[in-house]
């Protein structure tokens, strides 16, 4: 599943709009819209999105997170 699809699915399942996520994550709305279109985001932005959605990084960016735990 693409990152944009995963992000859109999580927003829908949490009943949250892109504007609400942007406000909660304290990042510009355009950044959320770009992420929803599949554009790259910085690590800092990714962490803010994850924290605001109260999910794990692997819930959105699973293809970039290895199965092994990082120490």
CHARMM internal coordinates of N, CA and C (Angstrom, degrees):
IC EDIT
DIST 1 N 1 CA 1.4629
DIST 1 CA 1 C 1.5279
ANGL 1 N 1 CA 1 C 108.37
DIST 1 C 2 N 1.2908
ANGL 1 CA 1 C 2 N 116.73
DIHE 1 N 1 CA 1 C 2 N 137.53
DIST 2 N 2 CA 1.4559
ANGL 1 C 2 N 2 CA 121.20
DIHE 1 CA 1 C 2 N 2 CA 178.23
DIST 2 CA 2 C 1.5252
ANGL 2 N 2 CA 2 C 110.88
DIHE 1 C 2 N 2 CA 2 C -69.56
DIST 2 C 3 N 1.3286
ANGL 2 CA 2 C 3 N 114.67
DIHE 2 N 2 CA 2 C 3 N 155.08
DIST 3 N 3 CA 1.4626
ANGL 2 C 3 N 3 CA 120.58
DIHE 2 CA 2 C 3 N 3 CA 178.23
DIST 3 CA 3 C 1.5183
ANGL 3 N 3 CA 3 C 110.54
DIHE 2 C 3 N 3 CA 3 C -56.99
DIST 3 C 4 N 1.3257
ANGL 3 CA 3 C 4 N 116.53
DIHE 3 N 3 CA 3 C 4 N -43.42
DIST 4 N 4 CA 1.4651
ANGL 3 C 4 N 4 CA 119.57
DIHE 3 CA 3 C 4 N 4 CA -178.40
DIST 4 CA 4 C 1.5259
ANGL 4 N 4 CA 4 C 110.71
DIHE 3 C 4 N 4 CA 4 C -61.75
DIST 4 C 5 N 1.3228
ANGL 4 CA 4 C 5 N 117.05
DIHE 4 N 4 CA 4 C 5 N -39.98
DIST 5 N 5 CA 1.4698
ANGL 4 C 5 N 5 CA 120.47
DIHE 4 CA 4 C 5 N 5 CA 178.68
DIST 5 CA 5 C 1.5186
ANGL 5 N 5 CA 5 C 111.22
DIHE 4 C 5 N 5 CA 5 C -66.13
DIST 5 C 6 N 1.3218
ANGL 5 CA 5 C 6 N 116.06
DIHE 5 N 5 CA 5 C 6 N -41.56
DIST 6 N 6 CA 1.4601
ANGL 5 C 6 N 6 CA 120.04
DIHE 5 CA 5 C 6 N 6 CA 179.77
DIST 6 CA 6 C 1.5307
ANGL 6 N 6 CA 6 C 110.61
DIHE 5 C 6 N 6 CA 6 C -64.54
DIST 6 C 7 N 1.3149
ANGL 6 CA 6 C 7 N 116.31
DIHE 6 N 6 CA 6 C 7 N -42.46
DIST 7 N 7 CA 1.4557
ANGL 6 C 7 N 7 CA 120.34
DIHE 6 CA 6 C 7 N 7 CA 179.24
DIST 7 CA 7 C 1.5208
ANGL 7 N 7 CA 7 C 110.57
DIHE 6 C 7 N 7 CA 7 C -64.64
DIST 7 C 8 N 1.3206
ANGL 7 CA 7 C 8 N 117.01
DIHE 7 N 7 CA 7 C 8 N -45.09
DIST 8 N 8 CA 1.4624
ANGL 7 C 8 N 8 CA 120.65
DIHE 7 CA 7 C 8 N 8 CA 178.99
DIST 8 CA 8 C 1.5230
ANGL 8 N 8 CA 8 C 111.53
DIHE 7 C 8 N 8 CA 8 C -62.61
DIST 8 C 9 N 1.3185
ANGL 8 CA 8 C 9 N 116.86
DIHE 8 N 8 CA 8 C 9 N -40.14
DIST 9 N 9 CA 1.4641
ANGL 8 C 9 N 9 CA 121.10
DIHE 8 CA 8 C 9 N 9 CA 178.67
DIST 9 CA 9 C 1.5216
ANGL 9 N 9 CA 9 C 110.86
DIHE 8 C 9 N 9 CA 9 C -63.49
DIST 9 C 10 N 1.3325
ANGL 9 CA 9 C 10 N 116.78
DIHE 9 N 9 CA 9 C 10 N -43.86
DIST 10 N 10 CA 1.4646
ANGL 9 C 10 N 10 CA 120.49
DIHE 9 CA 9 C 10 N 10 CA 179.16
DIST 10 CA 10 C 1.5249
ANGL 10 N 10 CA 10 C 111.26
DIHE 9 C 10 N 10 CA 10 C -64.44
DIST 10 C 11 N 1.3237
ANGL 10 CA 10 C 11 N 117.12
DIHE 10 N 10 CA 10 C 11 N -42.46
DIST 11 N 11 CA 1.4702
ANGL 10 C 11 N 11 CA 119.84
DIHE 10 CA 10 C 11 N 11 CA 177.76
DIST 11 CA 11 C 1.5244
ANGL 11 N 11 CA 11 C 110.45
DIHE 10 C 11 N 11 CA 11 C -59.26
DIST 11 C 12 N 1.3208
ANGL 11 CA 11 C 12 N 115.83
DIHE 11 N 11 CA 11 C 12 N -45.26
DIST 12 N 12 CA 1.4613
ANGL 11 C 12 N 12 CA 120.28
DIHE 11 CA 11 C 12 N 12 CA -179.64
DIST 12 CA 12 C 1.5320
ANGL 12 N 12 CA 12 C 111.44
DIHE 11 C 12 N 12 CA 12 C -64.01
DIST 12 C 13 N 1.3361
ANGL 12 CA 12 C 13 N 116.55
DIHE 12 N 12 CA 12 C 13 N -43.99
DIST 13 N 13 CA 1.4680
ANGL 12 C 13 N 13 CA 119.46
DIHE 12 CA 12 C 13 N 13 CA -177.48
DIST 13 CA 13 C 1.5271
ANGL 13 N 13 CA 13 C 112.17
DIHE 12 C 13 N 13 CA 13 C -67.21
DIST 13 C 14 N 1.3166
ANGL 13 CA 13 C 14 N 116.35
DIHE 13 N 13 CA 13 C 14 N -27.34
DIST 14 N 14 CA 1.4660
ANGL 13 C 14 N 14 CA 120.47
DIHE 13 CA 13 C 14 N 14 CA 179.01
DIST 14 CA 14 C 1.5203
ANGL 14 N 14 CA 14 C 112.18
DIHE 13 C 14 N 14 CA 14 C -92.42
DIST 14 C 15 N 1.3427
ANGL 14 CA 14 C 15 N 116.81
DIHE 14 N 14 CA 14 C 15 N -2.18
DIST 15 N 15 CA 1.4574
ANGL 14 C 15 N 15 CA 120.40
DIHE 14 CA 14 C 15 N 15 CA 179.72
DIST 15 CA 15 C 1.5154
ANGL 15 N 15 CA 15 C 112.38
DIHE 14 C 15 N 15 CA 15 C 64.55
DIST 15 C 16 N 1.3272
ANGL 15 CA 15 C 16 N 115.65
DIHE 15 N 15 CA 15 C 16 N 35.24
DIST 16 N 16 CA 1.4563
ANGL 15 C 16 N 16 CA 120.69
DIHE 15 CA 15 C 16 N 16 CA -175.56
DIST 16 CA 16 C 1.5269
ANGL 16 N 16 CA 16 C 109.82
DIHE 15 C 16 N 16 CA 16 C -116.45
DIST 16 C 17 N 1.3074
ANGL 16 CA 16 C 17 N 116.14
DIHE 16 N 16 CA 16 C 17 N 138.89
DIST 17 N 17 CA 1.4587
ANGL 16 C 17 N 17 CA 120.47
DIHE 16 CA 16 C 17 N 17 CA 176.43
DIST 17 CA 17 C 1.5277
ANGL 17 N 17 CA 17 C 109.48
DIHE 16 C 17 N 17 CA 17 C -87.43
DIST 17 C 18 N 1.3182
ANGL 17 CA 17 C 18 N 115.81
DIHE 17 N 17 CA 17 C 18 N 165.78
DIST 18 N 18 CA 1.4600
ANGL 17 C 18 N 18 CA 120.35
DIHE 17 CA 17 C 18 N 18 CA 176.66
DIST 18 CA 18 C 1.5227
ANGL 18 N 18 CA 18 C 110.54
DIHE 17 C 18 N 18 CA 18 C -62.19
DIST 18 C 19 N 1.3195
ANGL 18 CA 18 C 19 N 116.72
DIHE 18 N 18 CA 18 C 19 N -38.14
DIST 19 N 19 CA 1.4663
ANGL 18 C 19 N 19 CA 120.34
DIHE 18 CA 18 C 19 N 19 CA 178.38
DIST 19 CA 19 C 1.5253
ANGL 19 N 19 CA 19 C 111.25
DIHE 18 C 19 N 19 CA 19 C -63.52
DIST 19 C 20 N 1.3245
ANGL 19 CA 19 C 20 N 116.50
DIHE 19 N 19 CA 19 C 20 N -41.94
DIST 20 N 20 CA 1.4682
ANGL 19 C 20 N 20 CA 120.43
DIHE 19 CA 19 C 20 N 20 CA 178.79
DIST 20 CA 20 C 1.5288
ANGL 20 N 20 CA 20 C 110.79
DIHE 19 C 20 N 20 CA 20 C -64.62
DIST 20 C 21 N 1.3350
ANGL 20 CA 20 C 21 N 116.07
DIHE 20 N 20 CA 20 C 21 N -41.07
DIST 21 N 21 CA 1.4616
ANGL 20 C 21 N 21 CA 119.75
DIHE 20 CA 20 C 21 N 21 CA 178.39
DIST 21 CA 21 C 1.5232
ANGL 21 N 21 CA 21 C 110.52
DIHE 20 C 21 N 21 CA 21 C -63.55
DIST 21 C 22 N 1.3108
ANGL 21 CA 21 C 22 N 116.52
DIHE 21 N 21 CA 21 C 22 N -44.34
DIST 22 N 22 CA 1.4696
ANGL 21 C 22 N 22 CA 120.11
DIHE 21 CA 21 C 22 N 22 CA 179.38
DIST 22 CA 22 C 1.5201
ANGL 22 N 22 CA 22 C 111.12
DIHE 21 C 22 N 22 CA 22 C -58.57
DIST 22 C 23 N 1.3226
ANGL 22 CA 22 C 23 N 115.98
DIHE 22 N 22 CA 22 C 23 N -43.78
DIST 23 N 23 CA 1.4655
ANGL 22 C 23 N 23 CA 119.88
DIHE 22 CA 22 C 23 N 23 CA 179.73
DIST 23 CA 23 C 1.5198
ANGL 23 N 23 CA 23 C 111.11
DIHE 22 C 23 N 23 CA 23 C -65.39
DIST 23 C 24 N 1.3339
ANGL 23 CA 23 C 24 N 116.28
DIHE 23 N 23 CA 23 C 24 N -46.54
DIST 24 N 24 CA 1.4621
ANGL 23 C 24 N 24 CA 120.69
DIHE 23 CA 23 C 24 N 24 CA -177.72
DIST 24 CA 24 C 1.5343
ANGL 24 N 24 CA 24 C 111.40
DIHE 23 C 24 N 24 CA 24 C -66.15
DIST 24 C 25 N 1.3351
ANGL 24 CA 24 C 25 N 116.68
DIHE 24 N 24 CA 24 C 25 N -35.01
DIST 25 N 25 CA 1.4632
ANGL 24 C 25 N 25 CA 120.99
DIHE 24 CA 24 C 25 N 25 CA -179.18
DIST 25 CA 25 C 1.5253
ANGL 25 N 25 CA 25 C 112.19
DIHE 24 C 25 N 25 CA 25 C -86.69
DIST 25 C 26 N 1.3211
ANGL 25 CA 25 C 26 N 115.93
DIHE 25 N 25 CA 25 C 26 N -7.59
DIST 26 N 26 CA 1.4679
ANGL 25 C 26 N 26 CA 121.89
DIHE 25 CA 25 C 26 N 26 CA -179.40
DIST 26 CA 26 C 1.5324
ANGL 26 N 26 CA 26 C 111.63
DIHE 25 C 26 N 26 CA 26 C 57.93
DIST 26 C 27 N 1.3374
ANGL 26 CA 26 C 27 N 114.05
DIHE 26 N 26 CA 26 C 27 N 48.75
DIST 27 N 27 CA 1.4599
ANGL 26 C 27 N 27 CA 121.04
DIHE 26 CA 26 C 27 N 27 CA 175.70
DIST 27 CA 27 C 1.5274
ANGL 27 N 27 CA 27 C 108.30
DIHE 26 C 27 N 27 CA 27 C -134.47
DIST 27 C 28 N 1.3237
ANGL 27 CA 27 C 28 N 117.79
DIHE 27 N 27 CA 27 C 28 N 157.88
DIST 28 N 28 CA 1.4652
ANGL 27 C 28 N 28 CA 120.04
DIHE 27 CA 27 C 28 N 28 CA -178.27
DIST 28 CA 28 C 1.5351
ANGL 28 N 28 CA 28 C 112.91
DIHE 27 C 28 N 28 CA 28 C -61.35
DIST 28 C 29 N 1.3217
ANGL 28 CA 28 C 29 N 115.59
DIHE 28 N 28 CA 28 C 29 N 144.22
DIST 29 N 29 CA 1.4640
ANGL 28 C 29 N 29 CA 120.23
DIHE 28 CA 28 C 29 N 29 CA 178.49
DIST 29 CA 29 C 1.5190
ANGL 29 N 29 CA 29 C 111.55
DIHE 28 C 29 N 29 CA 29 C -56.38
DIST 29 C 30 N 1.3228
ANGL 29 CA 29 C 30 N 116.77
DIHE 29 N 29 CA 29 C 30 N -39.14
DIST 30 N 30 CA 1.4613
ANGL 29 C 30 N 30 CA 120.48
DIHE 29 CA 29 C 30 N 30 CA -178.16
DIST 30 CA 30 C 1.5253
ANGL 30 N 30 CA 30 C 111.51
DIHE 29 C 30 N 30 CA 30 C -60.89
DIST 30 C 31 N 1.3140
ANGL 30 CA 30 C 31 N 116.49
DIHE 30 N 30 CA 30 C 31 N -31.76
DIST 31 N 31 CA 1.4641
ANGL 30 C 31 N 31 CA 120.56
DIHE 30 CA 30 C 31 N 31 CA 177.75
DIST 31 CA 31 C 1.5275
ANGL 31 N 31 CA 31 C 110.07
DIHE 30 C 31 N 31 CA 31 C -64.19
DIST 31 C 32 N 1.3258
ANGL 31 CA 31 C 32 N 116.49
DIHE 31 N 31 CA 31 C 32 N -42.40
DIST 32 N 32 CA 1.4668
ANGL 31 C 32 N 32 CA 120.33
DIHE 31 CA 31 C 32 N 32 CA 177.72
DIST 32 CA 32 C 1.5181
ANGL 32 N 32 CA 32 C 110.10
DIHE 31 C 32 N 32 CA 32 C -65.28
DIST 32 C 33 N 1.3199
ANGL 32 CA 32 C 33 N 117.08
DIHE 32 N 32 CA 32 C 33 N -45.07
DIST 33 N 33 CA 1.4648
ANGL 32 C 33 N 33 CA 120.36
DIHE 32 CA 32 C 33 N 33 CA 179.30
DIST 33 CA 33 C 1.5291
ANGL 33 N 33 CA 33 C 110.56
DIHE 32 C 33 N 33 CA 33 C -60.27
DIST 33 C 34 N 1.3136
ANGL 33 CA 33 C 34 N 117.03
DIHE 33 N 33 CA 33 C 34 N -41.66
DIST 34 N 34 CA 1.4630
ANGL 33 C 34 N 34 CA 120.09
DIHE 33 CA 33 C 34 N 34 CA 177.95
DIST 34 CA 34 C 1.5260
ANGL 34 N 34 CA 34 C 111.56
DIHE 33 C 34 N 34 CA 34 C -64.38
DIST 34 C 35 N 1.3273
ANGL 34 CA 34 C 35 N 117.40
DIHE 34 N 34 CA 34 C 35 N -42.54
DIST 35 N 35 CA 1.4664
ANGL 34 C 35 N 35 CA 121.08
DIHE 34 CA 34 C 35 N 35 CA 177.90
DIST 35 CA 35 C 1.5211
ANGL 35 N 35 CA 35 C 110.33
DIHE 34 C 35 N 35 CA 35 C -62.28
DIST 35 C 36 N 1.3284
ANGL 35 CA 35 C 36 N 116.80
DIHE 35 N 35 CA 35 C 36 N -37.75
DIST 36 N 36 CA 1.4659
ANGL 35 C 36 N 36 CA 120.89
DIHE 35 CA 35 C 36 N 36 CA 179.26
DIST 36 CA 36 C 1.5236
ANGL 36 N 36 CA 36 C 111.66
DIHE 35 C 36 N 36 CA 36 C -68.13
DIST 36 C 37 N 1.3250
ANGL 36 CA 36 C 37 N 116.39
DIHE 36 N 36 CA 36 C 37 N -21.29
DIST 37 N 37 CA 1.4683
ANGL 36 C 37 N 37 CA 121.38
DIHE 36 CA 36 C 37 N 37 CA 176.78
DIST 37 CA 37 C 1.5250
ANGL 37 N 37 CA 37 C 111.33
DIHE 36 C 37 N 37 CA 37 C -90.47
DIST 37 C 38 N 1.3384
ANGL 37 CA 37 C 38 N 116.37
DIHE 37 N 37 CA 37 C 38 N -1.38
DIST 38 N 38 CA 1.4496
ANGL 37 C 38 N 38 CA 120.47
DIHE 37 CA 37 C 38 N 38 CA 177.67
DIST 38 CA 38 C 1.5087
ANGL 38 N 38 CA 38 C 115.23
DIHE 37 C 38 N 38 CA 38 C 93.64
DIST 38 C 39 N 1.3221
ANGL 38 CA 38 C 39 N 116.97
DIHE 38 N 38 CA 38 C 39 N 9.79
DIST 39 N 39 CA 1.4600
ANGL 38 C 39 N 39 CA 119.41
DIHE 38 CA 38 C 39 N 39 CA 178.61
DIST 39 CA 39 C 1.5237
ANGL 39 N 39 CA 39 C 109.90
DIHE 38 C 39 N 39 CA 39 C -78.59
DIST 39 C 40 N 1.3119
ANGL 39 CA 39 C 40 N 115.90
DIHE 39 N 39 CA 39 C 40 N 154.94
DIST 40 N 40 CA 1.4684
ANGL 39 C 40 N 40 CA 121.90
DIHE 39 CA 39 C 40 N 40 CA -178.32
DIST 40 CA 40 C 1.5257
ANGL 40 N 40 CA 40 C 111.69
DIHE 39 C 40 N 40 CA 40 C -67.63
DIST 40 C 41 N 1.3161
ANGL 40 CA 40 C 41 N 114.88
DIHE 40 N 40 CA 40 C 41 N 148.96
DIST 41 N 41 CA 1.4616
ANGL 40 C 41 N 41 CA 121.63
DIHE 40 CA 40 C 41 N 41 CA 173.45
DIST 41 CA 41 C 1.5236
ANGL 41 N 41 CA 41 C 107.82
DIHE 40 C 41 N 41 CA 41 C -128.04
DIST 41 C 42 N 1.3125
ANGL 41 CA 41 C 42 N 116.49
DIHE 41 N 41 CA 41 C 42 N 158.89
DIST 42 N 42 CA 1.4621
ANGL 41 C 42 N 42 CA 120.37
DIHE 41 CA 41 C 42 N 42 CA 178.10
DIST 42 CA 42 C 1.5230
ANGL 42 N 42 CA 42 C 109.73
DIHE 41 C 42 N 42 CA 42 C -72.52
DIST 42 C 43 N 1.3175
ANGL 42 CA 42 C 43 N 115.41
DIHE 42 N 42 CA 42 C 43 N 163.08
DIST 43 N 43 CA 1.4587
ANGL 42 C 43 N 43 CA 120.00
DIHE 42 CA 42 C 43 N 43 CA 177.28
DIST 43 CA 43 C 1.5218
ANGL 43 N 43 CA 43 C 110.97
DIHE 42 C 43 N 43 CA 43 C -60.99
DIST 43 C 44 N 1.3187
ANGL 43 CA 43 C 44 N 116.66
DIHE 43 N 43 CA 43 C 44 N -40.16
DIST 44 N 44 CA 1.4656
ANGL 43 C 44 N 44 CA 121.22
DIHE 43 CA 43 C 44 N 44 CA 178.73
DIST 44 CA 44 C 1.5243
ANGL 44 N 44 CA 44 C 110.36
DIHE 43 C 44 N 44 CA 44 C -60.49
DIST 44 C 45 N 1.3120
ANGL 44 CA 44 C 45 N 116.66
DIHE 44 N 44 CA 44 C 45 N -44.88
DIST 45 N 45 CA 1.4627
ANGL 44 C 45 N 45 CA 120.85
DIHE 44 CA 44 C 45 N 45 CA 178.93
DIST 45 CA 45 C 1.5187
ANGL 45 N 45 CA 45 C 110.71
DIHE 44 C 45 N 45 CA 45 C -65.12
DIST 45 C 46 N 1.3184
ANGL 45 CA 45 C 46 N 116.88
DIHE 45 N 45 CA 45 C 46 N -42.70
DIST 46 N 46 CA 1.4628
ANGL 45 C 46 N 46 CA 120.77
DIHE 45 CA 45 C 46 N 46 CA 178.69
DIST 46 CA 46 C 1.5237
ANGL 46 N 46 CA 46 C 110.68
DIHE 45 C 46 N 46 CA 46 C -58.59
DIST 46 C 47 N 1.3228
ANGL 46 CA 46 C 47 N 116.82
DIHE 46 N 46 CA 46 C 47 N -42.39
DIST 47 N 47 CA 1.4630
ANGL 46 C 47 N 47 CA 119.98
DIHE 46 CA 46 C 47 N 47 CA -179.75
DIST 47 CA 47 C 1.5239
ANGL 47 N 47 CA 47 C 111.41
DIHE 46 C 47 N 47 CA 47 C -67.35
DIST 47 C 48 N 1.3180
ANGL 47 CA 47 C 48 N 117.36
DIHE 47 N 47 CA 47 C 48 N -36.02
DIST 48 N 48 CA 1.4659
ANGL 47 C 48 N 48 CA 120.51
DIHE 47 CA 47 C 48 N 48 CA 176.74
DIST 48 CA 48 C 1.5223
ANGL 48 N 48 CA 48 C 110.87
DIHE 47 C 48 N 48 CA 48 C -65.65
DIST 48 C 49 N 1.3222
ANGL 48 CA 48 C 49 N 116.88
DIHE 48 N 48 CA 48 C 49 N -40.13
DIST 49 N 49 CA 1.4712
ANGL 48 C 49 N 49 CA 121.17
DIHE 48 CA 48 C 49 N 49 CA 178.57
DIST 49 CA 49 C 1.5206
ANGL 49 N 49 CA 49 C 110.21
DIHE 48 C 49 N 49 CA 49 C -63.75
DIST 49 C 50 N 1.3289
ANGL 49 CA 49 C 50 N 116.21
DIHE 49 N 49 CA 49 C 50 N -47.16
DIST 50 N 50 CA 1.4656
ANGL 49 C 50 N 50 CA 121.63
DIHE 49 CA 49 C 50 N 50 CA 179.72
DIST 50 CA 50 C 1.5294
ANGL 50 N 50 CA 50 C 111.05
DIHE 49 C 50 N 50 CA 50 C -59.39
DIST 50 C 51 N 1.3165
ANGL 50 CA 50 C 51 N 116.25
DIHE 50 N 50 CA 50 C 51 N -44.58
DIST 51 N 51 CA 1.4651
ANGL 50 C 51 N 51 CA 120.56
DIHE 50 CA 50 C 51 N 51 CA -179.52
DIST 51 CA 51 C 1.5319
ANGL 51 N 51 CA 51 C 110.79
DIHE 50 C 51 N 51 CA 51 C -65.31
DIST 51 C 52 N 1.3220
ANGL 51 CA 51 C 52 N 116.53
DIHE 51 N 51 CA 51 C 52 N -42.93
DIST 52 N 52 CA 1.4621
ANGL 51 C 52 N 52 CA 120.37
DIHE 51 CA 51 C 52 N 52 CA -178.89
DIST 52 CA 52 C 1.5274
ANGL 52 N 52 CA 52 C 111.67
DIHE 51 C 52 N 52 CA 52 C -66.03
DIST 52 C 53 N 1.3282
ANGL 52 CA 52 C 53 N 116.84
DIHE 52 N 52 CA 52 C 53 N -35.24
DIST 53 N 53 CA 1.4684
ANGL 52 C 53 N 53 CA 120.63
DIHE 52 CA 52 C 53 N 53 CA 179.22
DIST 53 CA 53 C 1.5269
ANGL 53 N 53 CA 53 C 112.62
DIHE 52 C 53 N 53 CA 53 C -83.92
DIST 53 C 54 N 1.3349
ANGL 53 CA 53 C 54 N 115.60
DIHE 53 N 53 CA 53 C 54 N -9.98
DIST 54 N 54 CA 1.4709
ANGL 53 C 54 N 54 CA 121.87
DIHE 53 CA 53 C 54 N 54 CA -178.88
DIST 54 CA 54 C 1.5306
ANGL 54 N 54 CA 54 C 110.95
DIHE 53 C 54 N 54 CA 54 C 57.71
DIST 54 C 55 N 1.3386
ANGL 54 CA 54 C 55 N 114.42
DIHE 54 N 54 CA 54 C 55 N 50.05
DIST 55 N 55 CA 1.4582
ANGL 54 C 55 N 55 CA 121.57
DIHE 54 CA 54 C 55 N 55 CA 178.12
DIST 55 CA 55 C 1.5253
ANGL 55 N 55 CA 55 C 108.83
DIHE 54 C 55 N 55 CA 55 C -131.03
DIST 55 C 56 N 1.3172
ANGL 55 CA 55 C 56 N 116.27
DIHE 55 N 55 CA 55 C 56 N 174.82
DIST 56 N 56 CA 1.4573
ANGL 55 C 56 N 56 CA 122.01
DIHE 55 CA 55 C 56 N 56 CA 175.74
DIST 56 CA 56 C 1.5199
ANGL 56 N 56 CA 56 C 109.65
DIHE 55 C 56 N 56 CA 56 C -88.62
DIST 56 C 57 N 1.2969
ANGL 56 CA 56 C 57 N 116.75
DIHE 56 N 56 CA 56 C 57 N 155.44
DIST 57 N 57 CA 1.4631
ANGL 56 C 57 N 57 CA 121.37
DIHE 56 CA 56 C 57 N 57 CA 177.68
DIST 57 CA 57 C 1.5270
ANGL 57 N 57 CA 57 C 110.24
DIHE 56 C 57 N 57 CA 57 C -54.54
DIST 57 C 58 N 1.3128
ANGL 57 CA 57 C 58 N 116.72
DIHE 57 N 57 CA 57 C 58 N -41.06
DIST 58 N 58 CA 1.4646
ANGL 57 C 58 N 58 CA 120.71
DIHE 57 CA 57 C 58 N 58 CA -177.83
DIST 58 CA 58 C 1.5242
ANGL 58 N 58 CA 58 C 113.30
DIHE 57 C 58 N 58 CA 58 C -66.01
DIST 58 C 59 N 1.3300
ANGL 58 CA 58 C 59 N 117.81
DIHE 58 N 58 CA 58 C 59 N -17.18
DIST 59 N 59 CA 1.4607
ANGL 58 C 59 N 59 CA 120.05
DIHE 58 CA 58 C 59 N 59 CA 177.62
DIST 59 CA 59 C 1.5259
ANGL 59 N 59 CA 59 C 111.83
DIHE 58 C 59 N 59 CA 59 C -69.34
DIST 59 C 60 N 1.3309
ANGL 59 CA 59 C 60 N 116.75
DIHE 59 N 59 CA 59 C 60 N -23.48
DIST 60 N 60 CA 1.4626
ANGL 59 C 60 N 60 CA 120.82
DIHE 59 CA 59 C 60 N 60 CA 179.64
DIST 60 CA 60 C 1.5223
ANGL 60 N 60 CA 60 C 110.67
DIHE 59 C 60 N 60 CA 60 C -113.48
DIST 60 C 61 N 1.3189
ANGL 60 CA 60 C 61 N 115.89
DIHE 60 N 60 CA 60 C 61 N -44.74
DIST 61 N 61 CA 1.4567
ANGL 60 C 61 N 61 CA 120.65
DIHE 60 CA 60 C 61 N 61 CA -175.06
DIST 61 CA 61 C 1.5210
ANGL 61 N 61 CA 61 C 111.24
DIHE 60 C 61 N 61 CA 61 C -110.92
DIST 61 C 62 N 1.3109
ANGL 61 CA 61 C 62 N 118.13
DIHE 61 N 61 CA 61 C 62 N 48.90
DIST 62 N 62 CA 1.4638
ANGL 61 C 62 N 62 CA 122.05
DIHE 61 CA 61 C 62 N 62 CA -174.78
DIST 62 CA 62 C 1.5229
ANGL 62 N 62 CA 62 C 113.11
DIHE 61 C 62 N 62 CA 62 C -61.26
DIST 62 C 63 N 1.3296
ANGL 62 CA 62 C 63 N 117.66
DIHE 62 N 62 CA 62 C 63 N -30.99
DIST 63 N 63 CA 1.4519
ANGL 62 C 63 N 63 CA 119.19
DIHE 62 CA 62 C 63 N 63 CA -178.40
DIST 63 CA 63 C 1.5282
ANGL 63 N 63 CA 63 C 112.96
DIHE 62 C 63 N 63 CA 63 C -69.85
DIST 63 C 64 N 1.3432
ANGL 63 CA 63 C 64 N 116.33
DIHE 63 N 63 CA 63 C 64 N -13.83
DIST 64 N 64 CA 1.4578
ANGL 63 C 64 N 64 CA 120.36
DIHE 63 CA 63 C 64 N 64 CA -179.49
DIST 64 CA 64 C 1.5226
ANGL 64 N 64 CA 64 C 112.48
DIHE 63 C 64 N 64 CA 64 C -104.80
DIST 64 C 65 N 1.3069
ANGL 64 CA 64 C 65 N 117.59
DIHE 64 N 64 CA 64 C 65 N -3.98
DIST 65 N 65 CA 1.4598
ANGL 64 C 65 N 65 CA 121.30
DIHE 64 CA 64 C 65 N 65 CA -178.90
DIST 65 CA 65 C 1.5117
ANGL 65 N 65 CA 65 C 108.35
DIHE 64 C 65 N 65 CA 65 C -108.51
DIST 65 C 66 N 1.3343
ANGL 65 CA 65 C 66 N 116.26
DIHE 65 N 65 CA 65 C 66 N 122.57
DIST 66 N 66 CA 1.4515
ANGL 65 C 66 N 66 CA 120.72
DIHE 65 CA 65 C 66 N 66 CA -179.53
DIST 66 CA 66 C 1.5221
ANGL 66 N 66 CA 66 C 110.05
DIHE 65 C 66 N 66 CA 66 C -75.55
DIST 66 C 67 N 1.3209
ANGL 66 CA 66 C 67 N 114.60
DIHE 66 N 66 CA 66 C 67 N 160.80
DIST 67 N 67 CA 1.4605
ANGL 66 C 67 N 67 CA 121.05
DIHE 66 CA 66 C 67 N 67 CA 179.32
DIST 67 CA 67 C 1.5178
ANGL 67 N 67 CA 67 C 112.29
DIHE 66 C 67 N 67 CA 67 C -67.07
DIST 67 C 68 N 1.3248
ANGL 67 CA 67 C 68 N 117.28
DIHE 67 N 67 CA 67 C 68 N -28.23
DIST 68 N 68 CA 1.4503
ANGL 67 C 68 N 68 CA 120.88
DIHE 67 CA 67 C 68 N 68 CA -178.42
DIST 68 CA 68 C 1.5157
ANGL 68 N 68 CA 68 C 111.07
DIHE 67 C 68 N 68 CA 68 C -76.46
DIST 68 C 69 N 1.3113
ANGL 68 CA 68 C 69 N 116.07
DIHE 68 N 68 CA 68 C 69 N 146.47
DIST 69 N 69 CA 1.4654
ANGL 68 C 69 N 69 CA 120.16
DIHE 68 CA 68 C 69 N 69 CA 176.41
DIST 69 CA 69 C 1.5206
ANGL 69 N 69 CA 69 C 108.46
DIHE 68 C 69 N 69 CA 69 C -74.42
DIST 69 C 70 N 1.3242
ANGL 69 CA 69 C 70 N 114.20
DIHE 69 N 69 CA 69 C 70 N 143.35
DIST 70 N 70 CA 1.4552
ANGL 69 C 70 N 70 CA 119.91
DIHE 69 CA 69 C 70 N 70 CA 177.19
DIST 70 CA 70 C 1.5156
ANGL 70 N 70 CA 70 C 107.53
DIHE 69 C 70 N 70 CA 70 C -95.82
DIST 70 C 71 N 1.3222
ANGL 70 CA 70 C 71 N 116.01
DIHE 70 N 70 CA 70 C 71 N 129.64
DIST 71 N 71 CA 1.4696
ANGL 70 C 71 N 71 CA 120.46
DIHE 70 CA 70 C 71 N 71 CA -178.26
DIST 71 CA 71 C 1.4998
ANGL 71 N 71 CA 71 C 111.01
DIHE 70 C 71 N 71 CA 71 C -77.53
END
COOR INIT
IC SEED 1 N 1 CA 1 C
IC BUILD
